[in-house]
Amino acid sequence: MKSLVMFSYKQPVEGSKFRWGVLKERRNTNKHPLSWETITGAYRKYDPEFKRSRDLDTVQTRDGVKAFYKERQNWGIKIPFVGSLVAPFLKS
């Protein structure tokens, strides 16, 4: 069963934003490392403040699937089982 998640996420430029969606995966990047292409890729390559952290949540949002570092969340609520009801209405 999938969980509905709601959280406040710290964006580097725009500040904190409210996010919600269906939690697809919670990944510990120490146990399951990211690919070399992802680590050395162009995403925020020249941002001195950006640091990849350990816990990565993959969330299905209304804008598609997005990844969020758990350490950048101010607060969060996880509601088990409700995500299965919401998922069909979100873009995959």
Beta strands, then each sheet from edge to edge (+ up, - down):
strand 1: 3-11
strand 2: 15-28
strand 3: 55-61
strand 4: 64-69
strand 5: 73-79
sheet 1: 4+ 3- 2+ 1- 5+
end
